């Protein structure tokens, strides 16, 4: 059983459908595009089904969160870049130019609304350049890395 949500971020509306939550994996759709999201352990119990879920799955698509919600973000990307899914401050950068990254690999940590959000790559590739630095404040949509 799935749960449908309407999320608004910076004046843009997103249709989010949580299809399945099992263990540390969540399957959801954002505006019709499917995502498999790996959930990091936050110490809070995980709901057993999407129908029971009140956790803001919009964390994948928008910066809405509750204190116990896992802070995992699969970054939006075009073919060549990964962008910041929300405004915040870059905390830790886990890659550098020339690094080969895998899908779901952590790229950096972004602090937003006093939460540490792990930004993960949504594809594999080689990092051509890192466009941010630790401590840098970035707006929504800022380029974080460019792929070669």
C-alpha positions as CSV (number, residue, x, y, z in Angstrom):
1,X,0.0,0.0,0.0
2,X,1.4,3.4,-1.0
3,X,1.1,6.8,0.6
4,X,0.8,9.9,-1.5
5,X,2.0,13.3,-0.4
6,X,2.0,16.8,-1.9
7,X,5.2,18.7,-1.0
8,X,6.0,22.4,-1.7
9,X,9.6,23.7,-1.8
10,X,10.5,27.2,-2.7
11,X,7.1,27.7,-4.4
12,X,7.5,24.5,-6.5
13,X,5.1,21.6,-5.9
14,X,6.2,18.0,-5.8
15,X,4.0,14.8,-5.9
16,X,5.7,12.2,-3.7
17,X,4.4,8.6,-3.5
18,X,6.0,6.3,-0.9
19,X,5.7,2.8,-2.4
20,X,7.6,0.6,0.0
21,X,9.7,0.8,3.2
22,X,11.6,-2.3,4.1
23,X,14.5,-2.4,6.5
24,X,16.8,0.4,5.5
25,X,15.5,0.9,2.0
26,X,12.6,3.1,0.8
27,X,11.1,3.1,-2.7
28,X,9.4,6.3,-3.7
29,X,8.4,8.4,-6.7
30,X,8.9,12.1,-6.9
31,X,6.9,13.7,-9.8
32,X,6.7,10.3,-11.4
33,X,10.4,9.5,-11.2
34,X,11.3,6.4,-9.1
35,X,14.0,6.5,-6.4
36,X,15.4,3.7,-4.2
37,X,16.6,5.5,-1.1
38,X,19.0,4.0,1.5
39,X,18.1,5.1,5.0
40,X,20.8,5.7,7.6
41,X,20.1,4.6,11.1
42,X,18.9,7.6,13.2
43,X,18.2,5.5,16.3
44,X,14.5,5.9,15.8
45,X,12.3,2.9,15.0
46,X,11.4,2.5,11.4
47,X,7.7,2.3,10.3
48,X,6.8,-1.2,9.0
49,X,4.8,0.1,6.0
50,X,4.4,3.2,3.9
51,X,0.8,3.4,5.1
52,X,2.0,3.8,8.7
53,X,4.8,6.2,7.8
54,X,4.5,9.8,9.0
55,X,8.3,10.4,8.5
56,X,8.6,13.2,5.9
57,X,9.8,11.2,2.9
58,X,10.0,14.6,1.2
59,X,13.5,14.7,2.7
60,X,14.5,13.2,-0.6
61,X,12.8,15.9,-2.6
62,X,12.6,18.8,-0.1
63,X,14.1,20.0,3.1
64,X,11.1,19.1,5.4
65,X,12.1,17.0,8.4
66,X,11.2,15.9,11.9
67,X,13.7,15.5,14.7
68,X,13.7,11.6,14.4
69,X,13.7,11.5,10.6
70,X,16.7,10.1,8.8
71,X,18.7,12.8,7.1
72,X,19.5,11.1,3.7
73,X,19.3,13.0,0.5
74,X,19.9,11.5,-3.0
75,X,21.0,14.6,-4.8
76,X,19.2,15.8,-7.9
77,X,21.5,15.7,-10.9
78,X,21.6,16.2,-14.6
79,X,24.0,14.1,-16.6
80,X,27.0,16.3,-15.7
81,X,26.4,17.7,-12.2
82,X,25.0,17.1,-8.7
83,X,23.2,20.0,-7.3
84,X,22.3,21.1,-3.8
85,X,18.7,19.9,-3.0
86,X,18.3,22.6,-0.4
87,X,20.0,25.7,0.9
88,X,22.6,25.1,3.7
89,X,26.2,25.0,4.7
90,X,28.6,22.4,3.3
91,X,30.2,20.5,6.2
92,X,32.2,17.6,5.0
93,X,33.3,16.8,1.4
94,X,34.0,13.1,0.8
95,X,35.3,13.3,-2.8
96,X,37.8,15.2,-4.9
97,X,38.5,15.7,-8.6
98,X,39.5,12.4,-10.2
99,X,37.6,10.2,-7.7
100,X,35.4,7.4,-9.1
101,X,32.0,7.5,-7.3
102,X,29.4,4.8,-7.2
103,X,25.6,5.4,-7.1
104,X,24.5,6.1,-3.5
105,X,28.0,7.0,-2.4
106,X,28.2,10.0,0.0
107,X,29.4,13.1,-1.8
108,X,29.3,15.6,1.1
109,X,27.3,16.6,4.2
110,X,25.1,19.7,4.1
111,X,23.8,21.3,7.3
112,X,20.3,22.7,6.8
113,X,17.8,23.6,9.5
114,X,20.3,22.3,12.2
115,X,20.3,18.9,10.6
116,X,23.2,17.1,8.9
117,X,22.1,15.8,5.6
118,X,24.2,13.3,3.7
119,X,24.2,14.2,0.0
120,X,24.7,11.0,-2.1
121,X,25.4,10.5,-5.8
122,X,22.5,9.2,-7.8
123,X,24.8,7.7,-10.4
124,X,28.3,6.4,-10.9
125,X,31.0,8.4,-12.6
126,X,34.3,10.2,-12.2
127,X,34.4,13.6,-10.5
128,X,35.7,16.3,-12.8
129,X,35.6,19.0,-10.2
130,X,34.2,19.9,-6.7
131,X,32.5,23.2,-7.0
132,X,32.1,23.9,-3.2
133,X,34.3,24.0,-0.2
134,X,33.8,23.2,3.5
135,X,32.0,25.9,5.4
136,X,30.5,27.4,2.2
137,X,26.9,28.5,2.3
138,X,25.1,27.3,-0.8
139,X,21.6,28.1,-2.2
140,X,19.1,25.5,-3.5
141,X,20.3,24.3,-6.9
142,X,24.0,25.2,-6.5
143,X,26.4,22.9,-8.3
144,X,28.2,20.6,-5.8
145,X,30.2,18.5,-8.2
146,X,30.7,18.1,-11.9
147,X,31.2,14.7,-13.6
148,X,33.9,14.1,-16.2
